Amino acid sequence: MMMKIFSRWLHKGKRQSQGSHEFYLIQDREQSPVAESFRALCAAIRDVEAQGSAQAVLFTNANAGPGGALVAVNAAALLAYAGNRVILVDCDLRTPVVHEFFKLKNIGLTNFVEDKVTQEEILQGSSIPNLKIVTSGPLPLEAVPVLSNSKVRTLLHYLRRQADYVFLTSSSLLIKSESIVSDACVLASKVDGVVLVLDSRCVKPQVAQKVVQLLQGAKANIIGTVLHDVVE
């Protein structure tokens, strides 16, 4: 499954500006090419879930940038608009943006792993009905030990019982062409499928191939690829 998001549509409709990041948020019943692209992505995820293998899905970027979070937020929103119970978990422990996007307190994943809050306490409501959020929490000195902690798997088991879909975001796999970040590979073994987001403006074929090999090495089930910021 391959989906394209055209860059010119990312600057129309309702936008959320938080810090240095600007996100496009699809509205309920919106009719636009980008909304239709996201509906196609959601339909593909539902088709995989119908086969019993895509309730928990990780969205990760090949290169540095917020593209993975943008795709995860909008896919989660569309499924929630359709009446599905969706939980979005920000597992990006390097440059998290989900709490900024929804204007939420950043008490979340790392607080739970450190036994400072319960799994019920980190579930926050959002401006979208049926969509709940788990933010990243304060950034740790090292991300991989936190994501490898057994409490993350415990949390995901709990969230699966609370929702129809659990979407996770993570740090990009490659900060630079040779700088590998293994966060997504750690999470890949804890979810049912992975959606890989590629930025059309900077990703090179050899980089995309390297990222796929990294995920395959982590035994990830890559269920789709999104080509982000496409220029018509």
C-alpha positions in Angstrom: 0.0 0.0 0.0 1.4 3.4 -1.1 -0.2 6.7 -0.3 0.9 10.1 -1.5 0.2 13.4 0.3 0.6 16.4 -2.0 2.5 19.3 -0.4 0.2 22.1 -1.7 -2.7 20.7 0.3 -0.7 20.8 3.5 -1.1 24.6 3.5 -4.9 24.8 3.2 -7.7 24.2 5.6 -7.2 24.2 9.4 -3.6 24.3 10.6 -2.1 23.9 14.0 1.0 25.9 14.7 2.9 24.8 17.8 6.5 25.9 18.4 8.5 25.3 15.2 6.0 22.8 13.8 3.0 23.4 11.7 0.5 20.6 11.2 -2.5 20.2 8.8 -5.5 18.7 10.7 -8.2 17.1 8.5 -11.7 18.1 9.5 -14.7 15.7 9.8 -16.3 15.2 6.4 -13.6 17.2 4.7 -13.6 16.8 0.9 -10.1 17.4 -0.5 -7.4 15.3 -2.3 -5.3 15.0 0.9 -8.4 13.9 2.9 -9.2 11.3 0.3 -5.5 10.1 0.5 -5.8 9.6 4.2 -9.2 7.9 3.8 -7.4 5.4 1.5 -4.8 4.8 4.1 -7.4 4.2 6.8 -9.3 1.8 4.6 -6.1 -0.1 4.0 -5.4 -0.3 7.7 -9.0 -1.5 8.3 -8.5 -4.1 5.7 -5.4 -5.4 7.4 -7.2 -5.3 10.8 -10.1 -7.3 9.3 -7.5 -10.1 9.0 -6.7 -9.7 12.7 -3.2 -8.2 12.3 -3.2 -4.4 12.5 -4.8 -3.1 15.7 -1.6 -1.6 17.0 0.3 0.4 14.3 3.6 2.2 14.4 4.1 5.3 12.2 7.8 6.1 11.7 9.8 8.5 9.5 12.7 7.5 7.3 14.4 10.9 7.7 14.3 13.6 10.4 11.1 15.6 10.5 7.5 15.6 11.8 6.0 13.7 8.8 5.4 10.5 10.7 3.5 12.4 13.5 1.5 14.3 10.8 0.4 11.1 9.2 -0.4 9.4 12.5 -2.5 12.3 13.8 -4.6 12.6 10.7 -5.1 8.8 10.3 -6.1 8.6 13.9 -8.5 11.6 13.5 -10.3 10.1 10.5 -10.8 6.8 12.2 -12.1 8.6 15.3 -14.5 10.7 13.2 -15.9 7.4 11.8 -16.8 6.3 15.3 -13.8 4.1 16.1 -12.1 4.3 19.5 -8.6 5.4 18.8 -5.6 6.0 21.1 -2.5 7.8 19.8 0.7 7.2 21.7 3.7 9.6 21.3 6.7 7.3 21.6 9.0 9.9 20.1 11.3 10.5 23.1 13.7 12.8 21.2 11.5 15.4 19.5 7.9 14.8 20.5 5.2 17.1 19.1 1.8 15.4 19.8 1.3 17.1 23.2 2.0 20.5 21.5 -0.4 19.8 18.7 -3.3 18.9 21.0 -2.2 21.5 23.7 -2.0 18.8 26.4 0.0 18.5 29.5 3.1 16.4 28.8 2.6 13.8 31.4 2.7 10.4 29.7 4.8 7.5 28.7 8.0 8.2 30.6 6.1 9.1 33.7 4.3 5.7 33.6 7.6 3.8 33.0 9.1 5.5 36.0 6.0 4.5 38.2 5.0 8.1 38.8 1.5 7.7 37.3 -0.9 4.9 36.5 -1.8 3.8 33.0 -5.3 5.2 33.5 -3.9 8.6 34.5 -1.8 9.1 31.3 -4.9 8.7 29.0 -5.9 12.2 28.0 -8.9 13.3 25.9 -8.5 15.4 22.8 -10.6 17.9 20.8 -11.7 15.0 18.6 -14.4 12.7 19.9 -13.3 9.1 20.3 -9.6 10.0 20.1 -7.5 9.8 23.3 -3.8 10.7 23.6 -0.8 9.4 25.5 1.9 12.0 25.4 5.6 11.2 25.5 6.2 12.6 29.0 9.5 14.3 30.0 12.4 13.4 27.7 14.8 10.8 29.2 18.6 10.9 28.8 18.3 7.7 26.7 15.3 6.7 24.7 16.0 3.0 23.9 16.1 1.8 27.6 12.7 3.4 28.2 11.1 1.9 25.1 12.7 -1.5 25.9 11.2 -1.5 29.4 8.6 -4.2 29.9 6.1 -1.7 31.2 5.8 -0.4 27.6 4.4 -3.7 26.5 2.2 -3.8 29.6 0.8 -0.4 28.7 0.1 -1.5 25.1 -1.8 -4.6 26.3 -3.9 -2.3 28.4 -4.5 0.2 25.6 -5.5 -2.6 23.2 -8.4 -3.4 25.5 -9.5 0.3 25.6 -9.5 1.0 21.9 -10.2 -0.3 18.4 -6.9 1.1 17.2 -3.7 2.1 18.9 -1.4 4.2 16.9 2.2 5.0 17.9 4.7 7.5 16.7 8.4 7.2 17.0 11.7 9.1 16.3 12.9 9.0 12.7 15.1 6.0 11.8 17.8 8.1 10.2 18.8 11.6 11.5 21.4 11.8 8.8 22.2 9.2 6.1 24.7 7.4 8.4 23.2 8.2 11.8 20.8 5.4 12.8 18.3 5.7 15.5 16.9 2.4 16.7 13.8 3.6 18.6 11.4 2.4 15.9 13.1 -0.9 15.6 12.6 -1.5 19.4 8.9 -0.6 19.0 8.4 -2.7 15.9 8.3 -5.9 17.8 5.6 -4.6 20.1 3.1 -3.7 17.4 1.1 -5.5 14.7 2.3 -3.4 11.8 4.4 -0.4 10.7 3.6 2.4 8.3 6.8 3.9 6.9 6.7 7.6 6.0 9.1 8.9 3.4 9.7 12.6 2.7 9.7 13.0 -1.0 11.9 16.1 -0.9 14.9 14.6 0.8 14.7 10.8 0.8 16.9 8.9 -1.7 16.2 5.4 -3.0 19.3 4.0 -1.2 18.2 5.6 2.1 14.7 4.2 1.7 16.2 0.7 1.0 18.4 1.0 4.1 15.5 1.9 6.3 13.4 -1.0 5.0 16.3 -3.3 5.7 16.6 -2.0 9.3 12.9 -2.6 9.9 13.0 -6.0 8.4 16.0 -6.8 10.6 13.8 -5.9 13.6 11.1 -8.3 12.2 8.7 -5.4 11.5 5.5 -6.1 9.6 5.6 -3.2 7.1 1.9 -2.8 6.1 2.2 0.4 4.1 4.4 3.3 2.9 3.4 7.0 2.8 5.2 9.3 0.4 4.9 12.7 2.2 5.1 16.2 0.9 4.9 15.3 -2.8 5.1 18.0 -5.4 2.7 17.7 -8.2 
